Amino acid sequence: MKFGGLQKLTLLDYPEHVACTLFTVGCNLRCPFCHNFSLVVGNLDKLEDISQSDALAFLRKRSKVLEGVCITGGEPLLQAVLVEFVQQVKDMGYKVKLDTNGTYPDKLRQLVEAKLVDYVAMDIKNSKYMYNKTCGCVVEMEDICKSVDYLKSGAVDYEFRTTVTGTFHNDSSIEEAARWLQGAKRWYLQQFVDSGDLIDSTVKGVDAETLARYQQIAKQYVPNTYLRGVK
């Protein structure tokens, strides 16, 4: 297993924990607004080359400083040896947060039921009827819905999060997504930021006022809807 990046310290990625973030390479989606395009397509010229042994050595060295490890991507559940890697991380005493797009519900369940994951952040791309367009490819919505329902069951602590754009999101799509997520523990609406490494450089963002309006729409169905990264 290889990683394309390592953030050695973060106070934001894992709520209430001092953590690091490991970025896996590769994703099965092609969201036009994705800010990690190089990770998605494996553009090695723009990535770090971190082996599994290097990552584990770093974690052993920082075990008295860090509390948690965030595993993100790309899509981590694409990795064939993820379970083996996470088991070694847990054996060091770390808490593990997993970021996922929800397209692999069985793998998600496997990790949670093995008690290898303490927190899950699942991306909700848009309302169901806008999913394919927002993901840039055809998505098996049945799998997405299985992941949503599994997390809503309370099997593990979790959050849903949506990166909000001016290109793919509007009042209607936010309300439809909120109806779908009704009963969720928490939902974050994140302001889109152009990282300069996008799949589609024409994607537009939304201003703080629009994002606040979306939050009020969402709160009708998911009371614990919060804003993140607002500028």
DRENPAVEX-315931 format. One line per field, with one value per residue: residue in one letter; x, y, z of N, C-alpha, C in turn; residue number from 1. Coordinates in Angstrom, 2 decimals. Last residue first. Layout:
N
residuo a / ...
n_c1 X / ...
n_c2 Y / ...
n_c3 Z / ...
ca_c1 X / ...
ca_c2 Y / ...
ca_c3 Z / ...
c_c1 X / ...
c_c2 Y / ...
c_c3 Z / ...
num NUM / ...
END
This chain:
231
residuo k / v / g / r / l / y / t / n / p / v / y / q / k / a / i / q / q / y / r / a / l / t / e / a / d / v / g / k / v / t / s / d / i / l / d / g / s / d / v / f / q / q / l / y / w / r / k / a / g / q / l / w / r / a / a / e / e / i / s / s / d / n / h / f / t / g / t / v / t / t / r / f / e / y / d / v / a / g / s / k / l / y / d / v / s / k / c / i / d / e / m / e / v / v / c / g / c / t / k / n / y / m / y / k / s / n / k / i / d / m / a / v / y / d / v / l / k / a / e / v / l / q / r / l / k / d / p / y / t / g / n / t / d / l / k / v / k / y / g / m / d / k / v / q / q / v / f / e / v / l / v / a / q / l / l / p / e / g / g / t / i / c / v / g / e / l / v / k / s / r / k / r / l / f / a / l / a / d / s / q / s / i / d / e / l / k / d / l / n / g / v / v / l / s / f / n / h / c / f / p / c / r / l / n / c / g / v / t / f / l / t / c / a / v / h / e / p / y / d / l / l / t / l / k / q / l / g / g / f / k / m
n_c1 -15.38 / -15.85 / -15.33 / -18.64 / -21.70 / -24.02 / -26.93 / -28.75 / -31.27 / -32.25 / -34.52 / -34.04 / -31.39 / -31.33 / -32.02 / -29.85 / -27.78 / -28.41 / -27.80 / -25.05 / -24.31 / -24.96 / -23.11 / -20.64 / -20.93 / -19.58 / -17.64 / -17.46 / -15.39 / -13.48 / -11.62 / -12.05 / -10.27 / -7.79 / -5.86 / -6.55 / -8.49 / -11.14 / -13.46 / -16.76 / -17.58 / -19.59 / -21.78 / -22.13 / -24.27 / -25.06 / -26.91 / -29.95 / -32.59 / -32.38 / -31.20 / -33.28 / -33.64 / -31.16 / -31.36 / -33.43 / -32.15 / -30.10 / -31.57 / -32.88 / -30.80 / -27.93 / -24.86 / -22.99 / -21.85 / -21.23 / -20.89 / -19.97 / -19.39 / -20.78 / -20.82 / -21.74 / -19.96 / -19.97 / -19.41 / -21.22 / -23.83 / -26.06 / -27.52 / -26.25 / -24.50 / -26.36 / -27.43 / -25.12 / -24.57 / -26.87 / -26.63 / -24.44 / -25.53 / -27.54 / -26.23 / -23.44 / -22.86 / -21.07 / -19.43 / -19.30 / -20.73 / -22.76 / -24.12 / -24.94 / -26.60 / -29.01 / -30.81 / -29.92 / -27.95 / -24.42 / -22.40 / -21.29 / -18.68 / -18.35 / -16.20 / -16.21 / -14.30 / -12.94 / -12.27 / -12.11 / -14.06 / -15.18 / -17.22 / -15.78 / -14.81 / -17.23 / -18.57 / -16.87 / -17.24 / -19.94 / -20.03 / -18.47 / -19.12 / -18.50 / -16.27 / -14.61 / -12.20 / -11.87 / -9.82 / -8.78 / -6.57 / -3.74 / -2.35 / -1.13 / -3.23 / -4.16 / -2.20 / -2.70 / -5.27 / -4.73 / -3.42 / -5.44 / -7.33 / -5.99 / -5.14 / -6.47 / -8.20 / -10.63 / -11.05 / -10.01 / -9.97 / -8.33 / -8.31 / -7.54 / -7.43 / -6.06 / -5.34 / -4.75 / -2.90 / 0.64 / 2.70 / 3.46 / 3.83 / 5.66 / 6.93 / 4.83 / 4.32 / 6.63 / 6.36 / 4.07 / 5.04 / 7.03 / 5.48 / 4.01 / 5.66 / 5.08 / 5.83 / 3.75 / 2.90 / 3.29 / 4.03 / 1.97 / -1.20 / -3.55 / -6.06 / -6.42 / -4.19 / -4.66 / -7.07 / -8.29 / -10.60 / -13.28 / -15.14 / -15.88 / -15.25 / -15.00 / -14.34 / -12.49 / -9.09 / -5.73 / -3.87 / -4.45 / -2.93 / -3.21 / -2.78 / -2.78 / -4.11 / -5.82 / -9.37 / -11.77 / -12.15 / -9.68 / -8.86 / -7.78 / -5.25 / -2.59 / 0.55 / 1.48 / 0.04 / 1.22 / 0.56 / 0.07 / 1.03 / 0.56 / 0.85
n_c2 31.40 / 28.36 / 25.78 / 24.68 / 24.66 / 22.02 / 20.64 / 19.26 / 18.89 / 18.13 / 19.53 / 22.18 / 22.53 / 23.10 / 25.81 / 26.83 / 26.24 / 27.82 / 30.28 / 30.02 / 29.98 / 32.58 / 33.98 / 33.18 / 32.00 / 29.18 / 28.47 / 26.66 / 25.03 / 25.03 / 23.04 / 19.89 / 18.73 / 20.92 / 22.41 / 24.74 / 24.65 / 26.53 / 25.38 / 25.24 / 24.88 / 22.25 / 21.34 / 18.45 / 16.93 / 14.36 / 12.21 / 12.14 / 12.57 / 12.93 / 12.69 / 13.30 / 15.99 / 16.96 / 16.62 / 18.43 / 20.83 / 20.93 / 21.14 / 23.64 / 25.52 / 23.81 / 22.72 / 22.88 / 25.47 / 26.34 / 23.71 / 22.24 / 19.13 / 17.69 / 14.98 / 13.27 / 11.54 / 9.28 / 6.30 / 3.36 / 2.55 / 4.08 / 4.15 / 5.87 / 4.05 / 2.60 / 4.52 / 5.17 / 2.70 / 2.37 / 4.52 / 3.69 / 1.39 / 2.52 / 4.05 / 3.74 / 6.28 / 7.44 / 10.66 / 13.04 / 13.61 / 15.21 / 13.45 / 11.50 / 13.05 / 14.29 / 12.70 / 12.81 / 15.76 / 15.18 / 13.77 / 13.27 / 11.49 / 10.61 / 9.82 / 7.96 / 6.63 / 4.34 / 1.12 / -1.45 / -3.28 / -4.85 / -3.24 / -1.38 / -2.96 / -3.96 / -1.64 / -0.93 / -3.08 / -2.65 / -0.12 / 1.74 / 4.35 / 6.38 / 7.87 / 8.50 / 8.57 / 7.44 / 7.59 / 5.83 / 6.10 / 3.97 / 1.82 / 0.10 / -1.28 / 0.50 / 0.04 / -2.61 / -2.31 / -0.79 / -2.74 / -4.65 / -3.08 / -2.36 / -3.73 / -2.60 / 0.40 / 1.60 / 2.98 / 5.60 / 7.49 / 10.78 / 10.24 / 9.24 / 8.68 / 10.03 / 8.98 / 10.40 / 11.43 / 12.07 / 11.62 / 9.08 / 8.25 / 8.88 / 6.52 / 5.09 / 6.68 / 6.28 / 3.55 / 3.55 / 4.90 / 3.13 / 0.90 / 1.91 / 4.83 / 7.64 / 10.06 / 12.87 / 14.11 / 14.97 / 12.79 / 10.98 / 11.05 / 9.54 / 10.55 / 11.47 / 13.03 / 15.15 / 16.23 / 17.20 / 18.57 / 18.12 / 18.96 / 16.74 / 13.50 / 10.78 / 7.72 / 6.00 / 6.90 / 7.15 / 6.87 / 8.33 / 10.25 / 10.72 / 13.03 / 13.02 / 14.81 / 15.37 / 15.69 / 16.94 / 15.52 / 15.55 / 17.86 / 19.81 / 19.64 / 17.69 / 16.86 / 15.87 / 14.62 / 13.04 / 11.32 / 8.99 / 5.69 / 2.19 / -1.19
n_c3 4.06 / 5.72 / 6.66 / 7.14 / 8.95 / 9.84 / 11.11 / 12.91 / 11.68 / 8.77 / 7.97 / 8.26 / 7.65 / 4.91 / 4.89 / 6.31 / 4.53 / 2.35 / 3.50 / 3.81 / 1.13 / 0.40 / 1.99 / 1.03 / -2.41 / -4.16 / -7.18 / -10.30 / -12.64 / -14.57 / -14.32 / -13.36 / -11.59 / -10.08 / -8.61 / -7.47 / -5.59 / -4.88 / -2.59 / -1.36 / 2.00 / 3.17 / 5.53 / 7.42 / 9.68 / 12.03 / 12.11 / 10.20 / 9.76 / 6.27 / 3.85 / 2.07 / 2.66 / 1.80 / -0.95 / -1.45 / -0.71 / -2.59 / -4.93 / -4.55 / -4.38 / -5.82 / -7.35 / -9.37 / -9.28 / -6.85 / -4.38 / -1.38 / -0.25 / 2.54 / 4.81 / 7.78 / 10.33 / 13.17 / 15.07 / 14.10 / 13.91 / 13.41 / 11.12 / 9.44 / 8.23 / 6.69 / 5.00 / 3.50 / 2.31 / 0.75 / -1.00 / -2.51 / -3.68 / -5.25 / -7.11 / -8.68 / -11.09 / -13.83 / -13.35 / -12.01 / -9.74 / -10.69 / -12.37 / -10.49 / -8.65 / -8.83 / -7.56 / -4.86 / -4.20 / -3.60 / -2.26 / 0.78 / 2.18 / 5.52 / 7.94 / 10.88 / 13.53 / 14.08 / 12.84 / 13.61 / 14.34 / 12.51 / 11.74 / 10.15 / 8.05 / 6.97 / 6.14 / 4.02 / 2.33 / 1.72 / 0.43 / -1.41 / -1.80 / 0.00 / -0.01 / 3.15 / 5.69 / 8.97 / 11.77 / 14.57 / 17.34 / 18.14 / 19.08 / 17.43 / 16.38 / 14.48 / 12.52 / 11.88 / 10.80 / 8.55 / 6.96 / 6.56 / 5.23 / 2.83 / 0.64 / -1.54 / -1.69 / -1.90 / 0.40 / -0.02 / -2.76 / -2.78 / 0.74 / 4.13 / 7.42 / 10.28 / 13.45 / 16.76 / 18.50 / 18.71 / 20.57 / 20.79 / 18.15 / 16.24 / 15.53 / 14.42 / 12.19 / 10.66 / 10.15 / 8.57 / 6.30 / 5.44 / 4.81 / 2.67 / 1.26 / -0.52 / -2.46 / -3.23 / -6.51 / -9.05 / -10.48 / -10.36 / -10.43 / -9.88 / -10.01 / -7.36 / -6.82 / -8.57 / -7.53 / -5.15 / -5.25 / -7.46 / -9.25 / -10.77 / -9.72 / -10.47 / -8.60 / -7.64 / -7.15 / -5.89 / -2.90 / 0.37 / 2.73 / 6.20 / 8.75 / 12.36 / 15.25 / 18.12 / 18.14 / 17.58 / 14.38 / 12.22 / 10.88 / 12.64 / 13.39 / 12.16 / 10.92 / 8.53 / 5.84 / 3.08 / -0.03 / -1.28 / -0.31 / -0.89 / 0.00
ca_c1 -14.50 / -16.47 / -14.42 / -17.20 / -20.88 / -23.04 / -26.22 / -27.32 / -31.03 / -31.09 / -34.53 / -35.43 / -31.75 / -30.97 / -32.86 / -31.20 / -27.79 / -28.48 / -29.18 / -25.88 / -24.07 / -25.66 / -24.55 / -21.03 / -20.53 / -20.72 / -18.01 / -17.57 / -16.32 / -14.58 / -11.24 / -12.70 / -10.59 / -9.14 / -5.58 / -5.62 / -7.13 / -10.35 / -12.29 / -15.81 / -17.45 / -18.25 / -21.74 / -21.35 / -24.00 / -24.51 / -26.34 / -28.49 / -32.25 / -33.15 / -30.35 / -32.66 / -34.74 / -31.52 / -30.33 / -33.63 / -33.34 / -29.76 / -30.75 / -33.64 / -31.74 / -28.88 / -25.79 / -23.78 / -22.06 / -22.25 / -20.43 / -21.02 / -18.67 / -21.01 / -20.30 / -21.88 / -20.53 / -19.83 / -19.57 / -19.95 / -22.81 / -25.31 / -27.92 / -27.38 / -23.99 / -25.52 / -28.30 / -25.84 / -23.59 / -26.54 / -27.73 / -24.37 / -24.39 / -27.90 / -26.86 / -24.45 / -22.68 / -22.27 / -19.48 / -18.58 / -19.58 / -21.84 / -23.54 / -24.05 / -25.38 / -27.86 / -31.01 / -29.81 / -29.20 / -25.54 / -22.06 / -22.58 / -19.05 / -18.81 / -16.71 / -16.31 / -15.08 / -13.63 / -12.54 / -10.88 / -13.63 / -13.92 / -17.56 / -16.48 / -13.90 / -16.19 / -19.12 / -17.08 / -15.91 / -19.53 / -20.68 / -18.10 / -19.41 / -19.67 / -17.37 / -15.04 / -12.97 / -11.89 / -10.92 / -8.74 / -7.92 / -4.35 / -3.16 / -0.26 / -2.38 / -4.91 / -2.35 / -1.40 / -5.07 / -5.45 / -2.74 / -4.15 / -7.66 / -6.35 / -4.56 / -6.67 / -6.92 / -10.10 / -11.59 / -9.23 / -10.92 / -8.71 / -7.84 / -8.38 / -7.09 / -7.11 / -4.88 / -5.53 / -3.98 / -0.62 / 2.29 / 3.27 / 2.75 / 4.82 / 7.75 / 5.49 / 3.31 / 6.28 / 7.52 / 4.03 / 3.92 / 7.39 / 6.47 / 3.32 / 5.33 / 5.20 / 5.87 / 4.80 / 2.61 / 2.82 / 4.91 / 3.08 / -0.16 / -2.22 / -5.55 / -7.46 / -4.40 / -3.44 / -7.04 / -7.14 / -9.39 / -12.34 / -14.68 / -15.21 / -15.96 / -14.30 / -15.19 / -13.40 / -10.49 / -6.74 / -3.87 / -4.29 / -3.70 / -2.57 / -3.64 / -2.11 / -3.98 / -4.58 / -8.16 / -11.37 / -12.75 / -10.30 / -9.38 / -9.09 / -6.19 / -3.83 / -0.20 / 2.03 / -0.01 / 1.13 / 0.76 / 0.54 / 0.31 / 1.32 / 0.00
ca_c2 32.58 / 29.54 / 26.40 / 24.43 / 25.14 / 23.04 / 20.98 / 19.45 / 20.03 / 17.68 / 18.07 / 21.74 / 22.36 / 21.76 / 24.84 / 26.97 / 25.66 / 26.37 / 29.98 / 30.18 / 28.80 / 31.45 / 34.23 / 32.82 / 32.94 / 29.96 / 28.32 / 27.88 / 24.92 / 25.99 / 24.36 / 20.88 / 18.01 / 20.42 / 21.04 / 24.83 / 24.31 / 26.12 / 26.22 / 24.85 / 25.83 / 22.81 / 21.94 / 19.65 / 17.16 / 15.67 / 12.76 / 12.04 / 11.65 / 13.19 / 12.49 / 11.98 / 15.04 / 17.03 / 15.88 / 17.02 / 20.37 / 20.88 / 19.94 / 22.41 / 25.35 / 24.92 / 22.76 / 21.66 / 24.79 / 27.10 / 24.52 / 22.97 / 20.29 / 18.02 / 16.28 / 13.45 / 12.77 / 9.65 / 7.75 / 4.04 / 1.52 / 4.32 / 3.15 / 6.40 / 5.05 / 1.92 / 3.86 / 6.19 / 3.31 / 1.37 / 4.50 / 4.93 / 1.28 / 1.53 / 4.73 / 2.81 / 5.79 / 6.72 / 9.28 / 12.93 / 12.70 / 15.78 / 14.68 / 11.16 / 12.36 / 15.02 / 12.89 / 11.57 / 15.00 / 16.01 / 14.66 / 13.25 / 12.56 / 10.19 / 11.01 / 7.93 / 7.77 / 5.01 / 2.52 / -0.85 / -2.24 / -5.35 / -4.38 / -0.94 / -2.22 / -4.86 / -2.44 / -0.03 / -2.86 / -3.90 / -0.32 / 0.37 / 3.42 / 5.54 / 8.37 / 7.64 / 9.37 / 7.07 / 8.23 / 5.93 / 6.14 / 5.15 / 2.58 / 1.12 / -1.98 / 0.33 / 1.37 / -2.24 / -3.16 / -0.17 / -1.52 / -5.03 / -3.70 / -1.35 / -4.11 / -4.02 / -0.23 / 0.94 / 1.62 / 4.59 / 6.66 / 9.47 / 9.96 / 9.86 / 8.04 / 10.19 / 8.93 / 9.78 / 10.59 / 12.03 / 12.98 / 9.78 / 7.64 / 9.97 / 7.61 / 4.58 / 6.57 / 7.62 / 4.03 / 2.90 / 5.44 / 4.50 / 0.79 / 1.49 / 3.41 / 7.16 / 8.60 / 12.24 / 13.44 / 15.97 / 13.95 / 10.81 / 11.85 / 9.00 / 9.91 / 10.70 / 11.78 / 14.36 / 15.60 / 16.28 / 19.38 / 17.49 / 19.94 / 17.86 / 14.72 / 11.85 / 8.82 / 5.47 / 7.05 / 6.50 / 7.23 / 7.20 / 10.35 / 9.97 / 12.59 / 13.21 / 13.69 / 15.73 / 14.88 / 16.81 / 16.32 / 14.57 / 16.72 / 20.01 / 19.82 / 18.41 / 17.32 / 15.34 / 15.84 / 12.92 / 12.51 / 10.10 / 6.93 / 3.43 / 0.00
ca_c3 3.99 / 5.11 / 5.70 / 7.35 / 7.85 / 10.15 / 9.88 / 13.16 / 12.57 / 9.55 / 7.93 / 8.38 / 9.06 / 5.38 / 4.19 / 6.87 / 5.87 / 2.21 / 3.11 / 5.00 / 1.96 / -0.22 / 2.15 / 2.39 / -1.36 / -3.67 / -5.78 / -9.51 / -11.50 / -14.72 / -13.81 / -14.23 / -12.83 / -10.28 / -9.08 / -8.60 / -5.15 / -6.04 / -2.78 / -2.39 / 0.89 / 3.03 / 4.20 / 7.19 / 8.25 / 11.70 / 13.35 / 10.31 / 10.84 / 7.49 / 5.02 / 2.02 / 2.86 / 3.22 / -0.21 / -1.74 / 0.03 / -1.17 / -4.72 / -4.73 / -3.28 / -5.74 / -6.23 / -9.26 / -10.56 / -7.55 / -5.51 / -2.10 / -0.79 / 1.14 / 4.42 / 6.34 / 9.79 / 11.76 / 15.03 / 14.37 / 14.12 / 14.63 / 12.12 / 10.20 / 9.16 / 7.67 / 5.98 / 4.26 / 3.21 / 1.78 / -0.02 / -1.75 / -2.77 / -4.23 / -5.99 / -8.17 / -9.73 / -13.39 / -13.83 / -13.26 / -9.60 / -9.70 / -12.91 / -11.61 / -8.25 / -9.36 / -8.99 / -5.64 / -4.14 / -4.00 / -3.37 / 0.08 / 1.26 / 4.19 / 7.25 / 9.42 / 13.02 / 15.18 / 12.52 / 13.10 / 15.29 / 13.08 / 12.58 / 11.36 / 8.91 / 7.44 / 7.23 / 5.15 / 2.91 / 2.37 / 1.72 / -1.02 / -2.91 / 0.24 / -0.84 / 2.06 / 4.73 / 7.57 / 11.04 / 13.11 / 16.82 / 17.51 / 20.02 / 18.05 / 17.33 / 15.72 / 13.11 / 12.45 / 11.97 / 9.66 / 7.38 / 7.19 / 6.52 / 3.82 / 1.93 / -1.24 / -1.38 / -3.10 / 0.35 / 0.70 / -2.04 / -3.28 / -0.61 / 3.12 / 6.16 / 9.27 / 12.07 / 15.70 / 19.03 / 17.98 / 20.23 / 22.05 / 18.93 / 16.75 / 16.06 / 15.63 / 13.25 / 11.12 / 10.90 / 9.88 / 7.07 / 5.82 / 5.89 / 3.89 / 1.32 / 0.85 / -2.60 / -2.44 / -5.25 / -8.08 / -10.52 / -9.43 / -11.09 / -9.63 / -11.22 / -8.04 / -6.08 / -8.72 / -8.85 / -5.11 / -5.07 / -6.53 / -8.27 / -11.43 / -9.38 / -11.19 / -9.06 / -8.65 / -6.81 / -6.72 / -4.32 / -0.53 / 1.50 / 5.12 / 7.65 / 11.08 / 14.31 / 17.43 / 18.29 / 18.98 / 15.45 / 13.11 / 10.11 / 12.01 / 14.49 / 11.88 / 12.09 / 9.77 / 6.64 / 4.54 / 0.78 / -2.11 / -0.07 / -0.96 / 0.00
c_c1 -15.32 / -15.51 / -14.96 / -16.41 / -19.42 / -22.32 / -25.31 / -26.57 / -29.56 / -30.71 / -33.39 / -35.52 / -33.20 / -31.44 / -32.62 / -32.18 / -29.18 / -28.54 / -29.37 / -27.35 / -24.92 / -25.51 / -25.35 / -22.53 / -21.09 / -20.22 / -19.28 / -17.98 / -16.28 / -15.57 / -12.35 / -12.45 / -11.20 / -9.26 / -6.91 / -5.27 / -6.09 / -8.91 / -11.50 / -14.69 / -16.38 / -18.19 / -20.43 / -21.47 / -23.27 / -24.19 / -25.78 / -28.00 / -30.76 / -32.88 / -31.09 / -31.90 / -34.20 / -32.67 / -30.67 / -32.60 / -33.59 / -30.95 / -30.34 / -32.81 / -32.46 / -29.85 / -26.69 / -24.87 / -23.06 / -22.63 / -21.59 / -20.40 / -19.63 / -20.21 / -20.50 / -21.34 / -20.74 / -20.29 / -19.25 / -20.24 / -21.45 / -24.23 / -27.16 / -27.86 / -25.11 / -24.99 / -27.49 / -26.67 / -24.25 / -25.56 / -27.48 / -25.42 / -24.25 / -26.78 / -27.29 / -25.09 / -23.80 / -21.98 / -20.79 / -18.55 / -18.77 / -20.59 / -22.48 / -23.37 / -24.44 / -26.54 / -29.86 / -29.89 / -29.07 / -26.84 / -23.17 / -22.44 / -20.43 / -19.23 / -17.06 / -16.86 / -15.05 / -14.55 / -13.36 / -11.04 / -12.29 / -13.33 / -16.33 / -16.74 / -14.55 / -15.24 / -18.06 / -17.58 / -16.00 / -18.16 / -20.24 / -18.71 / -19.06 / -20.00 / -18.60 / -16.15 / -13.35 / -12.76 / -10.78 / -10.01 / -7.84 / -5.86 / -3.83 / -1.03 / -1.40 / -4.07 / -3.08 / -1.45 / -3.75 / -5.31 / -3.42 / -3.44 / -6.38 / -6.63 / -4.90 / -6.17 / -7.11 / -8.88 / -11.26 / -9.74 / -10.18 / -9.84 / -7.99 / -7.80 / -8.09 / -6.62 / -6.09 / -4.85 / -4.68 / -1.63 / 0.89 / 2.79 / 2.48 / 3.71 / 6.90 / 6.27 / 3.91 / 5.31 / 7.25 / 5.20 / 3.87 / 6.30 / 6.92 / 4.29 / 4.60 / 4.75 / 6.16 / 4.74 / 3.88 / 2.57 / 4.54 / 4.04 / 1.06 / -1.12 / -4.14 / -6.89 / -5.38 / -3.54 / -5.81 / -7.00 / -8.13 / -11.05 / -13.66 / -14.58 / -15.22 / -15.02 / -14.33 / -14.37 / -11.33 / -8.15 / -4.96 / -4.44 / -3.42 / -3.50 / -2.80 / -3.07 / -3.04 / -4.22 / -6.99 / -10.14 / -12.27 / -10.86 / -10.10 / -9.69 / -7.62 / -4.68 / -1.44 / 1.27 / 0.34 / 1.11 / 0.59 / 0.74 / 0.92 / 0.42 / 0.88
c_c2 33.82 / 30.73 / 27.64 / 25.15 / 24.92 / 23.48 / 22.17 / 19.59 / 20.31 / 18.84 / 17.46 / 20.21 / 21.96 / 21.50 / 23.44 / 26.02 / 25.72 / 25.69 / 28.48 / 29.89 / 28.85 / 30.21 / 33.07 / 32.98 / 32.51 / 30.90 / 29.08 / 27.56 / 26.20 / 25.95 / 25.40 / 22.27 / 18.99 / 19.59 / 20.33 / 23.47 / 24.53 / 25.91 / 25.67 / 25.88 / 25.35 / 23.73 / 22.70 / 20.08 / 18.49 / 15.74 / 14.15 / 12.71 / 11.50 / 12.12 / 12.69 / 11.68 / 13.61 / 16.08 / 15.85 / 16.16 / 18.89 / 20.37 / 19.81 / 21.17 / 24.00 / 24.63 / 23.99 / 21.70 / 23.65 / 26.45 / 25.36 / 23.86 / 21.00 / 19.25 / 16.47 / 14.83 / 12.58 / 11.08 / 8.24 / 5.53 / 2.11 / 3.30 / 3.31 / 5.42 / 5.62 / 2.92 / 3.18 / 5.53 / 4.37 / 1.96 / 3.49 / 4.92 / 2.52 / 1.38 / 3.76 / 3.41 / 4.80 / 6.06 / 8.65 / 11.53 / 12.57 / 14.93 / 15.24 / 12.39 / 12.09 / 14.27 / 13.65 / 11.82 / 13.78 / 15.25 / 15.64 / 14.26 / 12.29 / 11.39 / 10.58 / 9.26 / 7.70 / 6.13 / 3.13 / 0.62 / -1.62 / -4.38 / -5.05 / -2.12 / -1.83 / -4.16 / -3.37 / -0.81 / -1.93 / -3.76 / -1.58 / 0.04 / 1.98 / 4.52 / 7.47 / 8.29 / 8.48 / 8.04 / 7.88 / 6.58 / 6.39 / 4.98 / 3.81 / 1.99 / -1.04 / -0.35 / 1.27 / -0.87 / -2.82 / -1.00 / -0.91 / -3.80 / -4.07 / -1.96 / -3.11 / -4.40 / -1.66 / 0.09 / 0.90 / 3.17 / 5.52 / 8.78 / 11.14 / 9.58 / 8.53 / 9.54 / 9.05 / 9.83 / 9.80 / 11.09 / 13.01 / 11.22 / 8.35 / 9.47 / 8.67 / 5.70 / 6.02 / 7.54 / 5.43 / 3.35 / 4.85 / 5.11 / 2.17 / 1.42 / 3.10 / 5.71 / 8.01 / 10.74 / 13.05 / 15.38 / 14.98 / 11.99 / 11.92 / 9.72 / 9.35 / 9.91 / 10.88 / 13.03 / 14.71 / 15.53 / 18.52 / 18.29 / 19.37 / 18.86 / 15.93 / 13.17 / 9.88 / 6.53 / 6.53 / 6.72 / 6.45 / 7.65 / 9.15 / 9.97 / 11.92 / 12.69 / 14.03 / 14.56 / 15.51 / 15.93 / 15.93 / 15.33 / 15.69 / 18.74 / 19.93 / 18.47 / 18.06 / 15.76 / 15.42 / 14.31 / 12.22 / 11.38 / 8.03 / 4.63 / 1.24
c_c3 3.65 / 5.19 / 5.03 / 6.25 / 8.19 / 8.87 / 10.17 / 11.85 / 12.84 / 10.47 / 8.75 / 8.49 / 9.26 / 6.81 / 4.75 / 6.20 / 6.48 / 3.58 / 2.95 / 4.68 / 3.22 / 0.63 / 1.57 / 2.61 / -0.01 / -2.59 / -5.44 / -8.07 / -10.67 / -13.57 / -13.93 / -13.66 / -13.84 / -11.55 / -9.25 / -9.17 / -6.23 / -5.61 / -3.97 / -2.50 / -0.09 / 1.82 / 4.09 / 5.73 / 8.11 / 10.21 / 13.13 / 11.59 / 11.05 / 8.55 / 6.33 / 3.32 / 2.96 / 3.55 / 1.28 / -1.00 / -0.20 / -0.37 / -3.26 / -4.42 / -3.35 / -4.60 / -6.30 / -8.19 / -10.45 / -8.86 / -6.06 / -3.17 / -1.74 / 0.77 / 2.92 / 6.01 / 8.30 / 11.51 / 13.61 / 14.37 / 14.48 / 14.91 / 13.43 / 11.28 / 10.03 / 8.70 / 7.07 / 5.36 / 4.09 / 2.79 / 1.09 / -0.64 / -1.90 / -3.21 / -4.89 / -6.93 / -9.39 / -12.04 / -13.34 / -13.83 / -10.89 / -9.55 / -11.97 / -12.18 / -9.42 / -9.17 / -9.64 / -7.14 / -5.06 / -3.72 / -3.71 / -1.05 / 0.66 / 3.37 / 5.83 / 8.93 / 11.50 / 14.71 / 13.66 / 12.77 / 14.91 / 14.10 / 13.17 / 12.30 / 10.23 / 8.41 / 7.83 / 6.35 / 4.11 / 3.01 / 2.45 / 0.35 / -2.58 / -0.83 / -0.76 / 1.25 / 3.56 / 6.78 / 9.57 / 12.58 / 15.31 / 17.31 / 19.44 / 19.03 / 18.03 / 16.80 / 14.45 / 13.11 / 12.66 / 10.93 / 8.61 / 7.74 / 7.27 / 5.19 / 3.02 / 0.15 / -0.87 / -2.78 / -0.96 / 0.53 / -1.35 / -2.48 / -1.53 / 1.75 / 5.12 / 7.98 / 11.15 / 14.34 / 17.93 / 18.65 / 19.62 / 21.83 / 20.25 / 17.69 / 16.74 / 16.32 / 14.54 / 12.30 / 11.46 / 10.75 / 8.47 / 6.70 / 6.37 / 5.05 / 2.62 / 0.91 / -1.22 / -2.68 / -4.51 / -6.70 / -9.46 / -9.42 / -10.17 / -10.39 / -11.05 / -9.20 / -6.81 / -7.99 / -9.03 / -6.42 / -5.00 / -6.46 / -7.29 / -10.46 / -9.95 / -10.97 / -9.75 / -9.17 / -7.96 / -6.21 / -5.06 / -1.98 / 0.60 / 3.91 / 6.58 / 10.01 / 13.16 / 16.53 / 17.54 / 19.19 / 16.85 / 14.31 / 10.97 / 11.42 / 13.96 / 13.14 / 11.62 / 11.02 / 8.06 / 5.14 / 2.26 / -1.34 / -0.92 / -0.76 / 0.00
num 231 / 230 / 229 / 228 / 227 / 226 / 225 / 224 / 223 / 222 / 221 / 220 / 219 / 218 / 217 / 216 / 215 / 214 / 213 / 212 / 211 / 210 / 209 / 208 / 207 / 206 / 205 / 204 / 203 / 202 / 201 / 200 / 199 / 198 / 197 / 196 / 195 / 194 / 193 / 192 / 191 / 190 / 189 / 188 / 187 / 186 / 185 / 184 / 183 / 182 / 181 / 180 / 179 / 178 / 177 / 176 / 175 / 174 / 173 / 172 / 171 / 170 / 169 / 168 / 167 / 166 / 165 / 164 / 163 / 162 / 161 / 160 / 159 / 158 / 157 / 156 / 155 / 154 / 153 / 152 / 151 / 150 / 149 / 148 / 147 / 146 / 145 / 144 / 143 / 142 / 141 / 140 / 139 / 138 / 137 / 136 / 135 / 134 / 133 / 132 / 131 / 130 / 129 / 128 / 127 / 126 / 125 / 124 / 123 / 122 / 121 / 120 / 119 / 118 / 117 / 116 / 115 / 114 / 113 / 112 / 111 / 110 / 109 / 108 / 107 / 106 / 105 / 104 / 103 / 102 / 101 / 100 / 99 / 98 / 97 / 96 / 95 / 94 / 93 / 92 / 91 / 90 / 89 / 88 / 87 / 86 / 85 / 84 / 83 / 82 / 81 / 80 / 79 / 78 / 77 / 76 / 75 / 74 / 73 / 72 / 71 / 70 / 69 / 68 / 67 / 66 / 65 / 64 / 63 / 62 / 61 / 60 / 59 / 58 / 57 / 56 / 55 / 54 / 53 / 52 / 51 / 50 / 49 / 48 / 47 / 46 / 45 / 44 / 43 / 42 / 41 / 40 / 39 / 38 / 37 / 36 / 35 / 34 / 33 / 32 / 31 / 30 / 29 / 28 / 27 / 26 / 25 / 24 / 23 / 22 / 21 / 20 / 19 / 18 / 17 / 16 / 15 / 14 / 13 / 12 / 11 / 10 / 9 / 8 / 7 / 6 / 5 / 4 / 3 / 2 / 1
END
